[in-house]
C-alpha cells in the first residue's frame, strides 16, 4: 500500500502559476534572467527547475542552429557576390 504525502501535493504548481511562469519567461531579456534564476537558484520547486533547465537547453540548441544557418547562407551570399564581381 502506497503512502500519500499530503505536503507533496500542496507544493505542486497550479495552472495559474504555470501561466505566470510561461508569461514571464517569454519577456525578452527578463525571461532569460528569470530562467537562469529558476534553473540554478534555491527554493524553487523541482518541476520548475527541470522545466527551466530544459528551456535553456532548447534556447542553446536554437542559437546553434540559427548560427549555423547564418554562416551557411552568409557564405553562400559572399560567394555569390564574389562571382558577380568577376
Helices and strands as residue ranges (DSSP letters): H 6-10, H 15-25, H 28-40, H 46-84
